[in-house]
Amino acid sequence: MTDRFADQMKREAGELGIALNGGQLEQFFRYYELLVERNKVMNLTAITEEQDVVTKHFTDSLSLVKLMGTEALAGKTLMDVGTGAGFPGIPLKIAFPELKVTLLDSLNKRVRFLMDVCEELGLENITAVHGRAEDFGRNLQYRERFDMCVSRAVANLASLSEYCMPFVKVGGDFVPYKSGEIEEELEAGKRAVKILGGEVEQVEKFTLPGADASRSLIRIRKMKAISGKYPRKAGLPTKEPLH
Ligand SMILES: C[S@@+](CC[C@H](N)C(=O)[O-])C[C@H]1O[C@@H](n2cnc3c(N)ncnc32)[C@H](O)[C@@H]1O
């Protein structure tokens, strides 16, 4: 691991109130190496420059603590829908080893990559599963079983809520990671959130170190059990978003 990598990772995590030890820094660096290596043969990410990976993938993923704090994450169950190359789920798992994480993606090649990463990094209590959120959300092994569901760069709020809310226990939280101006999307998605038993509780806007682009985390609390009608069959949440 280079000093530059360790310094940047430590500094940016530190600014979030997360103290990473040497083993965790090694895990982040190995993850970065695997990402770049495997990206040569499969499409995992457009961001490959070391400093950008740290800020735009790792630190961005860890920003969940801005909303939830660090204490609230210990020992919780977390579902990451449409995790792709593992964001935000894997950085959260590295930083908070006691989290119990499930990574879900509809592209099997990516899921195999995630399994390799978990094995290489020696991560425990984390599983990567292949399938669509609309199907898993109906499976009783996953339905309303998680304290938290997170998702980054997968769909607009209305569609994404139908993907994610079914996984969250009553009293738990769904937290979408969003970029840019979100007011319109929030307005358009509010009704879907309500239909699915949720309530928008807080919006945390922030910028990443050294960047101007606006990022947002939305905390949506699950207030009541979801109707058996949802999620609708695969494809419908994006084709005909609830409104
Ligand atoms: C743009 S990528 C984002 C990946 C990662 N969350 C990130 O922020 O880098 C979107 C991912 O969502 C997955 N995806 C899209 N629709 C899905 C669905 N209905 N169920 C599960 N995964 C889905 C895709 O396969 C893809 O890997």
The ligand as an SDF file (V2000), in Angstrom:
LIG
                    3D

 27 29  0  0  0  0  0  0  0  0999 V2000
  -25.0230    2.3830  -12.1850 C   0  0  0  0  0  0  0  0  0  0  0  0
  -24.7770    0.8960  -11.3210 S   0  0  0  0  0  0  0  0  0  0  0  0
  -24.4450    1.4970   -9.6950 C   0  0  0  0  0  0  0  0  0  0  0  0
  -23.6060    0.5470   -8.9230 C   0  0  0  0  0  0  0  0  0  0  0  0
  -23.2140    0.9870   -7.5010 C   0  0  0  0  0  0  0  0  0  0  0  0
  -24.3790    1.0900   -6.6400 N   0  0  0  0  0  0  0  0  0  0  0  0
  -22.4580    2.2940   -7.5250 C   0  0  0  0  0  0  0  0  0  0  0  0
  -22.9630    3.2900   -7.0100 O   0  0  0  0  0  0  0  0  0  0  0  0
  -21.3400    2.3440   -8.0760 O   0  0  0  0  0  0  0  0  0  0  0  0
  -26.4170    0.2100  -11.1590 C   0  0  0  0  0  0  0  0  0  0  0  0
  -26.4070   -1.2540  -10.7120 C   0  0  0  0  0  0  0  0  0  0  0  0
  -27.7350   -1.6270  -10.3730 O   0  0  0  0  0  0  0  0  0  0  0  0
  -28.0020   -2.9240  -10.8530 C   0  0  0  0  0  0  0  0  0  0  0  0
  -29.4640   -3.0130  -10.9860 N   0  0  0  0  0  0  0  0  0  0  0  0
  -30.2650   -2.2750  -11.8040 C   0  0  0  0  0  0  0  0  0  0  0  0
  -31.5620   -2.6200  -11.6480 N   0  0  0  0  0  0  0  0  0  0  0  0
  -31.5950   -3.5860  -10.6880 C   0  0  0  0  0  0  0  0  0  0  0  0
  -32.6480   -4.3420  -10.0720 C   0  0  0  0  0  0  0  0  0  0  0  0
  -33.9170   -4.1810  -10.4340 N   0  0  0  0  0  0  0  0  0  0  0  0
  -32.3170   -5.2430   -9.1230 N   0  0  0  0  0  0  0  0  0  0  0  0
  -31.0180   -5.4380   -8.7680 C   0  0  0  0  0  0  0  0  0  0  0  0
  -29.9860   -4.7590   -9.3120 N   0  0  0  0  0  0  0  0  0  0  0  0
  -30.2610   -3.8400  -10.2590 C   0  0  0  0  0  0  0  0  0  0  0  0
  -27.1930   -3.0150  -12.1490 C   0  0  0  0  0  0  0  0  0  0  0  0
  -26.8910   -4.3450  -12.5120 O   0  0  0  0  0  0  0  0  0  0  0  0
  -25.9430   -2.1980  -11.8060 C   0  0  0  0  0  0  0  0  0  0  0  0
  -24.8980   -3.0160  -11.3290 O   0  0  0  0  0  0  0  0  0  0  0  0
  1  2  1  0
  2  3  1  0
  2 10  1  0
  3  4  1  0
  4  5  1  0
  5  6  1  0
  5  7  1  0
  7  8  2  0
  7  9  1  0
 10 11  1  0
 11 12  1  0
 11 26  1  0
 12 13  1  0
 13 14  1  0
 13 24  1  0
 14 15  1  0
 14 23  1  0
 15 16  2  0
 16 17  1  0
 17 18  1  0
 17 23  2  0
 18 19  1  0
 18 20  2  0
 20 21  1  0
 21 22  2  0
 22 23  1  0
 24 25  1  0
 24 26  1  0
 26 27  1  0
M  CHG  2   2   1   9  -1
M  END
$$$$
